[in-house]
Amino acid sequence: MVEAGDEVRGRLWAVGDTLAQRIRERPYDMLGLAMVVGYIAGGGLFSSLTRPLARAALGALLVPGFRDRLRGLAEELREAQATGAA
C-alpha cells in the first residue's frame, strides 16, 4: 500500500514539474488555458455569453480563408514542436 502511495506521489510531482516547465516556456498560452478552464469551471459554459461566442467561432471556421490560415498555423506549430523536441 505504501508503494502505491509513493507511486502516486511521484506521478503528481512529475505532473507539477511538467506544468511548471510549460508555464516557464509558454506563459501566455498557459494563462489563456487557465482562463478557459476558469470560465468553464465557474459555470460560464452555460451562460448567456457562451452562445454568441460559439456562434462567432463557428461562423469564422466557415470562412474558407480563415480556415486555411488556421490550418497553416497549426502545421507551422506542429513543425516547430517537432524540430524543437528533436
Backbone as CSV, one residue per row, in Angstrom:
resi,resn,N_x,N_y,N_z,CA_x,CA_y,CA_z,C_x,C_y,C_z
1,MET,0.821,-1.200,0.000,0.000,0.000,0.000,0.860,1.257,0.000
2,VAL,1.954,1.208,0.745,2.836,2.365,0.802,3.473,2.600,-0.564
3,GLU,3.795,1.523,-1.282,4.408,1.673,-2.602,3.455,2.362,-3.575
4,ALA,2.184,2.036,-3.495,1.198,2.673,-4.377,1.106,4.164,-4.063
5,GLY,1.146,4.525,-2.799,1.122,5.934,-2.414,2.353,6.666,-2.901
6,ASP,3.508,6.008,-2.834,4.741,6.626,-3.336,4.679,6.817,-4.840
7,GLU,4.094,5.848,-5.538,3.976,5.954,-6.995,3.052,7.114,-7.379
8,VAL,1.937,7.239,-6.682,1.006,8.337,-6.954,1.673,9.670,-6.647
9,ARG,2.386,9.739,-5.533,3.071,10.971,-5.154,4.117,11.341,-6.206
10,GLY,4.845,10.345,-6.695,5.840,10.585,-7.731,5.218,11.093,-9.014
11,ARG,4.087,10.531,-9.386,3.398,10.984,-10.601,2.886,12.411,-10.444
12,LEU,2.354,12.732,-9.262,1.877,14.094,-9.026,3.028,15.094,-9.100
13,TRP,4.184,14.733,-8.548,5.349,15.616,-8.641,5.776,15.788,-10.100
14,ALA,5.720,14.712,-10.866,6.091,14.795,-12.285,5.134,15.708,-13.045
15,VAL,3.849,15.601,-12.756,2.869,16.479,-13.393,3.128,17.929,-12.996
16,GLY,3.410,18.162,-11.735,3.710,19.512,-11.269,4.953,20.083,-11.926
17,ASP,5.999,19.253,-12.056,7.225,19.705,-12.724,6.976,20.025,-14.188
18,THR,6.212,19.173,-14.870,5.894,19.411,-16.278,5.082,20.688,-16.437
19,LEU,4.118,20.891,-15.563,3.296,22.093,-15.618,4.142,23.344,-15.380
20,ALA,5.039,23.292,-14.391,5.907,24.437,-14.114,6.813,24.741,-15.310
21,GLN,7.311,23.696,-15.960,8.168,23.881,-17.129,7.388,24.537,-18.267
22,ARG,6.183,24.064,-18.506,5.372,24.649,-19.587,4.997,26.093,-19.290
23,ILE,4.764,26.423,-18.038,4.455,27.801,-17.670,5.655,28.698,-17.957
24,ARG,6.861,28.210,-17.653,8.062,28.994,-17.943,8.276,29.150,-19.440
25,GLU,8.003,28.098,-20.220,8.247,28.132,-21.659,7.195,28.933,-22.410
26,ARG,5.928,28.797,-22.032,4.828,29.450,-22.752,3.844,30.074,-21.763
27,PRO,4.231,31.184,-21.147,3.354,31.742,-20.098,2.013,32.238,-20.623
28,TYR,1.976,32.826,-21.825,0.709,33.353,-22.331,-0.243,32.234,-22.740
29,ASP,0.293,31.168,-23.299,-0.557,30.020,-23.630,-1.184,29.430,-22.378
30,MET,-0.386,29.298,-21.336,-0.892,28.721,-20.095,-1.882,29.664,-19.411
31,LEU,-1.670,30.966,-19.529,-2.622,31.928,-18.977,-3.956,31.817,-19.695
32,GLY,-3.913,31.683,-21.018,-5.146,31.506,-21.787,-5.868,30.223,-21.404
33,LEU,-5.097,29.154,-21.235,-5.690,27.880,-20.821,-6.324,28.005,-19.443
34,ALA,-5.652,28.691,-18.533,-6.208,28.884,-17.192,-7.503,29.686,-17.245
35,MET,-7.557,30.684,-18.132,-8.775,31.477,-18.266,-9.932,30.635,-18.791
36,VAL,-9.646,29.783,-19.770,-10.698,28.919,-20.324,-11.192,27.932,-19.273
37,VAL,-10.265,27.317,-18.555,-10.649,26.354,-17.517,-11.454,27.054,-16.431
38,GLY,-11.039,28.250,-16.035,-11.778,29.001,-15.027,-13.167,29.390,-15.498
39,TYR,-13.264,29.756,-16.763,-14.569,30.119,-17.334,-15.515,28.924,-17.297
40,ILE,-14.996,27.769,-17.694,-15.830,26.561,-17.704,-16.154,26.118,-16.282
41,ALA,-15.142,26.111,-15.405,-15.367,25.672,-14.024,-16.306,26.621,-13.281
42,GLY,-16.295,27.887,-13.650,-17.166,28.858,-12.998,-18.589,28.859,-13.516
43,GLY,-18.900,27.954,-14.410,-20.263,27.854,-14.924,-20.512,28.683,-16.164
44,GLY,-19.455,29.214,-16.757,-19.607,30.055,-17.929,-20.024,29.313,-19.176
45,LEU,-19.841,28.008,-19.171,-20.192,27.220,-20.350,-21.673,27.318,-20.669
46,PHE,-22.490,27.500,-19.656,-23.931,27.569,-19.859,-24.471,28.974,-19.644
47,SER,-23.610,29.978,-19.782,-24.053,31.358,-19.595,-24.580,31.928,-20.905
48,SER,-25.151,33.115,-20.803,-25.709,33.759,-21.997,-24.612,34.290,-22.919
49,LEU,-23.400,34.442,-22.428,-22.291,34.917,-23.244,-21.731,33.825,-24.158
50,THR,-21.852,32.578,-23.759,-21.233,31.482,-24.500,-21.866,31.276,-25.869
51,ARG,-23.156,31.396,-25.985,-23.826,31.139,-27.263,-23.339,32.078,-28.372
52,PRO,-23.268,33.398,-28.168,-22.748,34.262,-29.244,-21.270,34.005,-29.547
53,LEU,-20.483,33.690,-28.517,-19.068,33.382,-28.754,-18.918,32.123,-29.600
54,ALA,-19.683,31.095,-29.273,-19.614,29.851,-30.038,-20.110,30.070,-31.462
55,ARG,-21.152,30.854,-31.616,-21.690,31.141,-32.947,-20.667,31.904,-33.796
56,ALA,-19.976,32.860,-33.193,-18.950,33.628,-33.909,-17.773,32.732,-34.291
57,ALA,-17.359,31.848,-33.387,-16.244,30.957,-33.685,-16.601,29.991,-34.812
58,LEU,-17.782,29.427,-34.765,-18.204,28.515,-35.829,-18.375,29.248,-37.152
59,GLY,-18.876,30.476,-37.099,-19.003,31.270,-38.313,-17.654,31.576,-38.932
60,ALA,-16.649,31.864,-38.086,-15.305,32.136,-38.596,-14.711,30.888,-39.247
61,LEU,-15.027,29.730,-38.713,-14.499,28.489,-39.295,-15.125,28.184,-40.652
62,LEU,-16.292,28.762,-40.916,-16.937,28.532,-42.209,-16.331,29.382,-43.322
63,VAL,-15.580,30.414,-42.965,-14.937,31.276,-43.959,-13.684,30.552,-44.467
64,PRO,-13.625,30.228,-45.763,-12.505,29.426,-46.284,-11.120,30.031,-46.028
65,GLY,-10.964,31.337,-46.190,-9.657,31.954,-45.989,-9.181,31.824,-44.560
66,PHE,-10.078,32.029,-43.616,-9.724,31.903,-42.206,-9.376,30.461,-41.862
67,ARG,-10.166,29.539,-42.399,-9.936,28.128,-42.132,-8.580,27.691,-42.668
68,ASP,-8.226,28.133,-43.885,-6.932,27.781,-44.465,-5.777,28.384,-43.667
69,ARG,-5.952,29.617,-43.233,-4.911,30.260,-42.431,-4.726,29.527,-41.104
70,LEU,-5.827,29.076,-40.521,-5.764,28.339,-39.258,-5.058,27.001,-39.457
71,ARG,-5.343,26.320,-40.558,-4.646,25.059,-40.851,-3.153,25.287,-41.042
72,GLY,-2.792,26.346,-41.767,-1.380,26.662,-41.972,-0.677,26.949,-40.660
73,LEU,-1.336,27.673,-39.762,-0.766,27.965,-38.463,-0.574,26.692,-37.652
74,ALA,-1.549,25.789,-37.712,-1.441,24.522,-36.992,-0.276,23.692,-37.524
75,GLU,-0.090,23.672,-38.833,1.026,22.932,-39.416,2.359,23.539,-39.001
76,GLU,2.443,24.873,-38.977,3.674,25.531,-38.543,3.990,25.202,-37.095
77,LEU,2.959,25.174,-36.250,3.173,24.839,-34.844,3.653,23.398,-34.690
78,ARG,3.055,22.484,-35.447,3.493,21.091,-35.388,4.942,20.954,-35.812
79,GLU,5.325,21.636,-36.883,6.699,21.571,-37.364,7.668,22.175,-36.348
80,ALA,7.262,23.270,-35.732,8.114,23.917,-34.740,8.300,23.010,-33.525
81,GLN,7.235,22.330,-33.105,7.360,21.420,-31.979,8.213,20.218,-32.327
82,ALA,8.076,19.724,-33.556,8.855,18.550,-33.989,10.339,18.903,-34.036
83,THR,10.684,20.067,-34.559,12.082,20.447,-34.635,12.625,20.860,-33.279
84,GLY,11.791,21.446,-32.446,12.231,21.843,-31.108,12.400,20.664,-30.171
85,ALA,11.571,19.643,-30.342,11.640,18.455,-29.473,12.756,17.525,-29.894
86,ALA,13.160,17.565,-31.170,14.179,16.634,-31.649,15.565,17.080,-31.276
